[in-house]
Amino acid sequence: MEREKRPLKETVPGRHRSGAPPPPRVPGRHRGGAAPPVAALAPPPPRVPLRQLFRVASVACGVQFGWALQLSLLTPYVQELGIPHAFASLVWLCGPLSGLIVQPLIGHLSDRSTSSFGRRRPYIVGGAATIGLSVLLVGHSADLGRLLGDPPAGSRHPRAIAVYLLGFWLLDVGNNTTQGPCRALLADLAGKDHRRTRIANAYFSLFMALGNILGFATGSYSGWFTILPFTVTSACSINCANLKSAFLLDIILLIITTYISISSVQEVPLNSSSVAPYSAEGTEEQLNHGQEAFLWELIGSFRYLTLPVWMVLIVTALTWIGWFPFILFDTDWMGREIYRGNPDEGQRYQTGVRMGAFGLMLNSVVLGFTSMVIEKMCRKLGAGLVWGISNILMFFCFVAMLIISYIAKNTDYQSSGLPSVGIVVSALIAFAILGAPLAVTYSIPYAMISSRIESLRLGQGLAMGILNLAIVIPQACHEI
C-alpha cells in the first residue's frame, strides 16, 4: 500500500495504522511502559552532497580554535592571576558540570525546536555568540579586575579571578551549546547511511584538527602584543596581552565559520506543513512527548538503551578517563616537568608552555591526517577494531610520557637550565603520536552512537547528550 504523506498538523495523535483507537496513556510514561516512543514513518531524507556536510562541519574549526587556546594557555594564565596550582584543576570543573546539564538539555530542546530558523541552527548561533562573549571576558579579566578595584601590586587578583571564572564557565557552556547541535545536524543530514555518518563525523574531526593547529600555533607565538600593541595595559602584561590578542583572532574566525555552517543548509521547521526532510524523528508523538519533564526523559531514556549502545558509552567513559589529565595539563606538564619552571619564577615555565603548544600543534596535524583516513580504515578493519587499536596506542604514549618525566627529573640540565634536545624532541613526538587516537576519539564514538540509537527514535540531539554524559562524568570525577 502506498504510504500516505500528511503534514504533521493533520495527523491524529497516537492513532494506530489500523484505525483502532490507542490504549489509554499514562502521564509521564511511554505507551505500554516498555518501549520508547516510535516515530511515524517518514519519507527517507534526500541524499545530501558531501560538500554540504563538509561546510556544515566547518564551525568546529572556530569552536576548536578557542578550545585550543583554552587548553594551552589558560591553566598557566589562571596561576598568574593568583590561583594556586593545586586548585587550578578545580577551575576546569565547570566543563563536566556544564556538559552534564547543558548538552543533554540543548539536545533535548533542539530535537523539539519549532523555530522558523530550524531545529539545530538557532543553538549553533547562540552557542557561538556565548563563546564570543566568554573569550572577551577571559581575555580582559585582568583589565576588568583592575577596573573593579584589584590592587596594582600583589600576587592575587580576586576580582580578575571572578571575571575569569565567569568567562571560563560561559566558554564551556558555549562549546557544549554549539558542538552538540552541530553533530546532531550532521547526523540528520546523513540520514540512515552509516558510511556517510562516519564521513560527516570525520569532517567534524578534521575541522577540529584545523582549529587546533591554528589555535596551538597562535598560542605558541609570543609576539602578538607587538602586532596588536593596544592589548598591553597597566593591568595586562605581555603574556596577558598575547592571550587577549589570540582570543580576538578567535572571535573573527568563529564569526566566519559559523556563517559558513549555518548558511550551508536550510532546515525545514518542525511545525512546517511538510515533513522535515533531514530527520526521521519530527513527529506528533515526539512533540507530545517533548512536553514531559526533561530530566525524567533523560533518565528514562537509559531504559531503552541496548547492549551495543551501553558498550559504546562504557568504552567512551574509560577512554576519557585517560585523556583528561593530558588535555588539562599538557602544556603545564611541559613547563614544569620538562623545563623545570614555575609560573612565578623566570621565563623557563613560559618557554615550556609555548613548546607544549607547539607539540599540540603537531598533535593536531596528525589528528587532521588521521581524520582523512579514518573512513578507509573503518571499511577495512571495522570501526570497533580501529577504536581498540587507537586506545592501545594512547596507552603506550602515556607510558612513554611517564618515562620521559622520570628521565627529565634525574638528568642534570645544562648551565642555561634548559632541557636537552633529546628530552624535548621525545616529548614532542609523544604529543604528535597522540593525535592519531585523539582523531578516533573525536569521530568514531559519535558515529557509532548515532547509528546504534537511530532505531530507538530518541532523537539525535538527545543521543549526543547521552554520549556527552559518558565524557563529562569521568571528567567530573577526575576534577573532584
Secondary structure, 3 states (H helix, E strand, C coil): CCCCCCCHHHCCCCCCCCCCCCCCCCCCCCHHHCCCCCCCCCCCCCCCCHHHHHHHCCHHHHHHHHHHHHHHHHHHHHHHHCCCHHHHHHHCCHHHHHHHHHHHHHHHHHHCCCCCCCCCHHHHHHHHHHHHHHHHHHHCHHHHHHHCCCCCCCCCCHHHHHHHHHHHHHHHHHHHHHHHHHHHHHHHHHCCCHHHHHHHHHHHHHHHHHHHHHHHHHHHCCCHHHHCHHHCCCCCCHHHHHHHHHHHHHHHHHHHHHHHHHCCCCCCCCCCCCCCCCCCCCCHHHHHHCCCCHHHHHHHHHHHCCHHHHHHHHHHHHHHHHHHHHHHHHHHHHHHHHCCCECCECCHHHHHHHHHHHHHHHHHHHHHHHHHHHHHHHHHHCHHHHHHHHHHHHHHHHHHHHHHHHHHHCCCCCCCCCCCHHHHHHHHHHHHHCHHHHHHHHHHHHHHHHHHCHHHCCCHHHHHHHHHHHHHHHHHHHHC
